Amino acid sequence: MLLTITSTSPPATDLGFLLHKNPAAVRSVDVGFGVTHAFYPAAEADCCTIALLVEVDPIALVRRSRAARSRSPLT
């Protein structure tokens, strides 16, 4: 899944300040169901875009779901 957010109001690079993310660096984070990547395809003073790419690992997603059901007091 890919989500992009674009700001066109100057200074558009303030988007990085609002999201606490440096436009010059790619950030990748392991989550329980895969990996997320945050990066800036465009970071100019008049237009700034941040992209969030989520790589879902279907096997980890199923394993996590099964583990949650086995801990549930209702089962």
C-alpha positions in Angstrom: 0.0 0.0 0.0 1.3 3.5 -0.8 0.0 6.7 0.8 1.3 10.1 -0.3 0.7 13.5 1.2 1.6 16.7 -0.7 1.9 20.2 0.6 2.0 23.2 -1.8 1.8 26.1 0.7 5.2 27.8 1.1 7.3 26.8 2.9 6.2 23.3 1.9 9.2 21.6 3.6 7.5 22.4 6.9 5.7 19.1 6.2 8.8 17.3 7.4 8.7 19.4 10.6 5.1 18.5 11.3 5.7 14.8 10.7 9.0 14.8 12.6 10.8 13.3 9.6 14.0 14.5 7.9 13.4 14.8 4.1 17.0 13.8 3.4 16.6 10.4 5.1 14.6 7.2 4.4 13.2 5.6 7.4 12.2 1.9 7.6 10.4 0.3 10.5 9.6 -3.3 11.2 6.0 -3.8 12.4 4.1 -6.9 13.4 2.7 -7.5 9.9 5.6 -6.3 7.6 7.8 -3.3 7.0 6.9 0.4 6.6 9.1 2.9 4.7 8.8 6.7 4.9 10.5 8.8 2.3 10.2 12.1 0.4 10.0 11.8 -3.4 9.9 15.6 -3.7 11.1 18.1 -1.1 11.2 21.7 -2.5 10.2 25.0 -0.9 7.1 25.2 -3.1 6.0 21.5 -3.2 6.8 18.7 -0.7 5.5 15.2 -0.8 6.0 12.4 1.7 5.3 8.8 0.8 4.5 5.9 3.2 5.0 2.5 1.7 3.7 -0.5 3.7 4.9 -3.9 2.7 2.5 -6.5 4.2 3.9 -9.9 5.0 0.8 -12.2 4.7 2.4 -15.0 6.6 3.3 -12.8 9.6 -0.2 -11.3 9.4 -1.8 -14.8 9.7 0.6 -15.9 12.5 -0.2 -12.7 14.5 -3.9 -13.3 14.1 -3.7 -16.9 15.3 -1.6 -15.8 18.3 -4.1 -13.2 19.2 -7.0 -15.7 19.0 -5.1 -18.2 21.2 -4.7 -15.6 23.9 -8.3 -14.4 23.8 -10.3 -15.3 27.0 -13.4 -15.8 24.9 -12.1 -18.9 23.0 
